[in-house]
Amino acid sequence: MIREPQHPLRVFSGVQPTGRLHLGNYLGALTKFVALQDQHECVFCVVDLHAITVRQEKSMLAANTREIAAAFLAAGVDPKRAIIFVQSAVPAHAELAWILNCTAKMGWLERMTQFKDKAGKDKERASVGLFTYPVLQAADILAYKTTHVPIGEDQKQHLELSRDIAERFNREYDVPGFFPSPEPLTQGPGARIMSLKDGTIKMSKSDPSDLSRINLDDSPEQITKKIKKATTDPDGLPSTVEGLAGRAGASNLVGIYAALAGCSNAEVLAQFGGQGWGMFKPALAELAVAKLSPVATRFSRYQNDPAELDRVLADGAARAHAISAPILREVRDIVGFWKA
Ligand code: TYM
């Protein structure tokens, strides 16, 4: 990691409380959170303000929020080292989002592919919040003067926008270097986990087929069945990474193995190249069960202890507020707002 001269290194990331977490969230985000917390100051947020950009069931929102906190803990995020909190509990996010809405340009947001995907054909009916979703994401990041953001590849465009907003704010108000330019951390084979049914689309909470994804709370039997049914092709595993070109399903399974084992695709192929799927899929299923079962057990234990989760989240909110409130005071001064 490169350290920016005037900004201490700080990591921030967020996950939406919009349904069950899957292997993509786990490998693309949660495992990175755990790896980073040993060396850096880390702030991890359950982004409920983002969740309500599309309709949420009121009776489920708080439960889904606790569920993401439980997943952070189950994956191994340590609340003594990292800060874990809920976005709506810390006022800096919404306040800075408004100020940055006045810095970001309509044209920048119109280019965001996630908005186009989520709004679909009928964008007139999408909420304004869905349109400005990436500005709130920039506010999350910049309210902590974050330098590094662990995310899956699907979030790279939003990160670029955060950088553009930070740079424009610094220029507009003539405060060079006030906000850092946050760097995305997307390295590694887990950054882009694809659907098990179609290796050309990403694994997603919203895919109607449950066979397309491995959920964090799936049983070993479900995990094994889903891997067995995953789409591949008639050829076996190639011996080199070049041999995966144009083979989306095969690349995905090799990538999942590599991410779970903590090695490269080339190392997986050195071990399994030349074998058929009938050999590889059971090995992958065994590895996935070995890695995910302990997480699922801890996940269910934390979910059954909402009082503990609430303690973690309340403590996290106080610590997050202590960092972001002084930064927001600086922002208010920079913008020129009245103060007594
Ligand atoms: P969310 O909840 O949709 O996704 C949470 C994280 O999971 C990653 N991810 C994946 N990684 C690899 N393969 C996949 N198939 C896959 N699907 C999801 C996402 O990239 C993300 O890292 N907009 C963010 C939430 C957010 C945020 C932030 C992130 C709000 N504010 C500030 C970083 C910093 C999102 O997509 O959440």
Boltz pocket constraint, residues with backbone or C-beta under 6 A from the ligand:
constraints:
  - pocket:
      binder: B
      contacts: [[A, 12], [A, 13], [A, 14], [A, 15], [A, 16], [A, 17], [A, 23], [A, 24], [A, 25], [A, 26], [A, 27], [A, 28], [A, 29], [A, 47], [A, 50], [A, 136], [A, 137], [A, 140], [A, 141], [A, 149], [A, 150], [A, 151], [A, 152], [A, 153], [A, 154], [A, 155], [A, 158], [A, 190], [A, 191], [A, 192], [A, 193], [A, 194], [A, 202], [A, 203], [A, 204]]
      max_distance: 6.0
